[in-house]
Amino acid sequence: MIHFVGAGSGAPDLITLRGKTYLEQADVIIYAGSLVNPALLAYAKPDCRIYNSAEMTLREVLAVMEQAEAAGQTTVRLHTGDPCLYGAIREQMDRLQARGIAFDVCPGVSSFCGAAAALRAEYTLPGVSQSVVITRMAGRTAVPERESIRSFAAHGATMVIFLSTGLLRELSGELEAGGYSADTPAAIVYKATWPEEKVLRCTVGTLFETAEKNGVYKTALIVVGHCLAGEYELSRLYDESFSTEFREAKV
């Protein structure tokens, strides 16, 4: 059996109980060494074989899985955050399915949730933004033109931008071209929930300068939007004049 497990946003105690159990039972762990906190490997049993997929190709990862399966062993494929976001798991699952190898997926706490916690922010504020766009800049891997930063910025929604810390000059330009003003609130969250976490508040126009000043060049999320500002409407859900299925209006 292959378990694809979301490692969580960084802190070892933010993995799910199910994910921790799978790690403790695994005969083989293949972890994304470039992003997953290695402290999570402390949950592995002493005789577990551990592989760092940052040093491996897809073919090599699959070969380890197949060998473990042939030996009747359990494998955990440990991905950063939640594996459904930029985890490259579909290509692994499709090939396992073609080979008749059983697998399942254990979700995890994504770093975009960890970033919100670090910022003490709510991405969906009444009267400000009710949508969150999770995306990235085009780099060595292309992004469909219909999903460009510029096109998403036109909506004025909260944006959480992955894998783009090395492209902050270009990111600011695309955000402004899409409709955000240079003084729109923004933040850079480096290694959310890790011990070395940094929260850098800035604006769309000062993203590059802020990262440069603080020595942040990778492993950070960019949050953009007026959810980071101070003004918003109160929720109707808890308004005394608002009736719900569970509570009559009090005024």
Beta strands, then each sheet from edge to edge (+ up, - down):
strand 1: 2-6
strand 2: 28-31
strand 3: 49-52
strand 4: 75-79
strand 5: 103-106
strand 6: 132-136
strand 7: 158-162
strand 8: 185-190
strand 9: 198-203
strand 10: 220-224
sheet 1: 3+ 2+ 4+ 1+ 5+
sheet 2: 6+ 7+ 10- 8+ 9-
end
